[in-house]
Amino acid sequence: MLDLWYSEYHTKDVRFSIKVQEHIVTEQTKYQRIDFFKSDTFGTFFTLDGLMMVTEKDE
């Protein structure tokens, strides 16, 4: 089985990654891209232009 990871690269030495169970959807407008993912640790979360905004765990 293939592991799926979401990663944000902050510097050449810093990366934030979450193991993803499912990539739910991607939507692209002329202004931004939004992605929804599901993970065991954070529940459903979304990213805006590649940066994590909110997780279900934040609620």
C-alpha positions in Angstrom: 0.0 0.0 0.0 1.2 3.5 -0.9 1.7 6.0 2.0 0.2 9.4 1.2 1.7 12.5 3.0 0.9 16.2 3.0 4.0 18.3 3.5 4.7 22.0 3.9 8.2 23.1 3.2 9.1 26.2 5.2 12.9 26.3 4.7 15.5 23.9 3.3 15.8 22.4 6.8 12.2 22.6 8.0 9.3 20.5 6.8 5.9 19.9 8.4 4.3 16.6 7.3 1.0 14.7 8.1 0.2 11.2 7.0 -3.0 11.4 5.0 -5.7 8.7 4.8 -7.5 10.3 1.9 -7.3 13.3 -0.4 -11.0 14.3 -0.6 -11.1 17.1 -3.1 -9.2 19.9 -4.9 -10.8 23.1 -6.2 -9.0 25.8 -8.1 -10.3 29.3 -8.7 -8.6 32.2 -10.5 -7.5 33.4 -7.0 -6.6 30.3 -4.9 -6.4 26.5 -4.6 -8.2 24.7 -1.8 -7.6 21.0 -0.9 -9.4 18.8 1.7 -7.7 15.9 3.3 -8.5 13.3 6.0 -5.9 12.1 8.5 -6.1 9.9 11.6 -4.4 12.5 13.8 -6.1 15.7 12.7 -9.4 14.5 11.2 -10.5 16.5 8.1 -8.3 19.5 7.3 -7.9 21.9 4.5 -5.1 23.8 2.9 -5.2 27.1 1.0 -2.6 27.6 -1.6 -0.6 24.7 -0.1 -0.7 25.9 3.5 -2.7 24.3 6.3 -5.5 26.5 7.6 -7.9 24.6 9.8 -8.2 21.0 11.1 -11.1 19.2 12.6 -9.0 18.7 15.8 -8.8 22.5 16.2 -12.6 22.6 16.8 
